[in-house]
Amino acid sequence: MSLHPTRPEEAPLNSCDKGIPGNATAVRLRDVPHQGWNVLREDLPLPVAVLKQDALMHNSQWMRNFVGHHGVHLAPHGKTSMSPGLFDLQLADGAWAITLATPHQIQVARHFGYRRILLANQLIGRSAIEYVLGELNADPTFDFYCLVDSLQSVEQLVRGARRSRSLRSLSVLVEMGYPGGRTGCRTVAQGLEVARAVAAHPDALRLCGVEGFEGLIRKSTPEETIHGVESFLGTVTELARSCEVGGLFADAPILLSAGGSAFFDLAVKALSQANLSRPSLVLLRSGCYLTHDSLMYTFAFDRMKIRSPEIAARGEGLRPVIEVWAYVQSRPEAQLAIAGLGKRDVSHDELPVPIAWFRPGSGASRPSPMPPGHRTTRLNDQHAYLDIPADSPLAVGDMLGFGISHPCLTFDKWRVMHLVDADYAVVDSVRTYF
């Protein structure tokens, strides 16, 4: 999956990496396809996290078609996977930039040579500011953007630029927020005040656009949530128009960015109708679309199909890509099975769902769907409790495949994830850097 030929080679795999055979020594990523590993043949120690190749490529193509149809651009949030192998796939699909959230993530991306980064966050603190300014001064091809949402954050950046004698202005977007939300200006008037402060320091800063994040908006009903999202996105475009009228933007195209993985349909509609007089570029920052999930984002996508017929008309939607496989460790009671995965292996804001099972040595070549009536009830650090029917076929040593919710919080538990084909043969592996 190494689609970025100029970036540094990643560290080889070895037995210190979870999900790697104990006899593996310095296996380079490019040599993984030649190892002949197969999950169902028990070549790998469990638990192990896998990415289903067919679903991954389907999702990649689906989003490429979606943004192309709407004439917008994708700056996928890299915090989801923190994997250069997956960043490369997204850039090969035409992603405009990689979005990140923290100074550490910027450092990882720069280490691997990524040249356009959108920090969907405020750049705060001397160390982080000086690092970014140093990278900008050292590399004229490095294109970097960050957010501001207060006069204080503007002042920090201006002081940092002058202290570092920066040769290039920092490109910033004003972030709109909403009462009770996370970061971001609470009113358009506040946003305009921050934009004016940016424009007042052209030696240090340049105002390139307006941004907002609608993904955390939740109301009492789905209808109220949609109204809340649309209303918020309206403030993003209102601020952009006010900044344009005031002559505050440094240049064109004006960047308009929003779009978590749950409401990107609404973000496209709102930002594409901003009606600015100067050219604009709409950036969606969806990060979880590539791997999707079996719970939270599956539900969100189903809601999206209901409210946006255009999404439903696109045929099959996004598919779950991530599975985590574990053995049945114990069946101590007739209606209880214990599987060997836990909070150290999967996201647990929603419990993983058992979706498939396989009995080694049975002669089957592929897993079977999990029979009805099997569900995860709780997790320990390394164990999952499954409520099962008394006549369940599960036995100690069987392999269980679990679907997960919230990909971000599963990726960060694995330094290595394996790409598998329909027969669960390992065809590639990716590293993560959290």
Protein Blocks (a to p, Z undefined) as FASTA:
>chain_A
ZZbfkbccdddddfkbghiafkbghiafklmmmnopafklopaccddddddfklmmmmmm
mmmmmmmmnopacdddfklnopaklmmmmmmnopabdcdfbfklmmmmmmnopabdcddb
ddedjklmmmmmmmmmmmmkbccddddfbfklmmmmmmmmmmnopabdcddddddddehi
aeddfbfklmmmmmmmmmmmmmlpccfbdcddfklgccfbfklmmmmmmmmmmmmmmmmm
mmmmnopafbdcddddehifklmmmmmmmmmmnopabdcddddfbfklmnopfklmmmmm
mmmmmmmmmlmmnopadddfbdcddddfbdfbfkbccddbdfklbcckbccddfbdcdeh
klpabdcdddehiacfbdcfkbccddddfklcbdehiacddddehjllmmmmpfbdcddd
fkopafbdcdddZZ
